Amino acid sequence: MIDHLTSYPRRIICLTEETTETLYLLGEQERIVGVSGYTVRPPEARLKPKVSAFINAKFDKILELAPDLVLAFSDLQADIVAELIRRGVTVMTFNQRSVTEILEMILTIGRIIGCEEKARKLVLSLQVELDAIRESAGCFAHRRESFSKSGTTRSSPVFAG
């Protein structure tokens, strides 16, 4: 039978730092064969081949690395994604814009690469950290401050906060 139908991606290119960092946090960094030139976290990811900036890519270099999956971000990379698809590359594009969407992105990557349980554990640990931050932030009083802006009078304050 055809083995590749049941296998998970083994050669992944990450066009954004978020997906690179996620794969490292999942302990799956060996699958990464190329990264964005803007990747800085984790520092060891800088040693991977650079294949793109944020809105342009080295298509020949990407094809040389023979990825079985490219991970991209949002409509900002739509032109890159379209060109990769035209060249026969499998691309998954995320569009996370909130904490919940970031956690969903982590879970989706986990499912795609066959590491769903590791992704669930990572998301749970991040949720625990977020809850702790939320709880500690509750100790701070929220206060509104007023200040006078040029052209306003003391009777018409501008509020911040």
Protein Blocks (a to p, Z undefined) as FASTA:
>chain_A
ZZklmpccfbdcdfbfklmmmmmmnopmmmpgbdcfkbcbdfklmmpccfbdfkbccfkl
mmmnopabdcdedjklmmmmmmmmmnopacdddfdfbfklmmmmmmmmmmmnopmmmmmm
mmmmmmmmmmmmmmmmmmpccdddddddehiafklccdeZZ
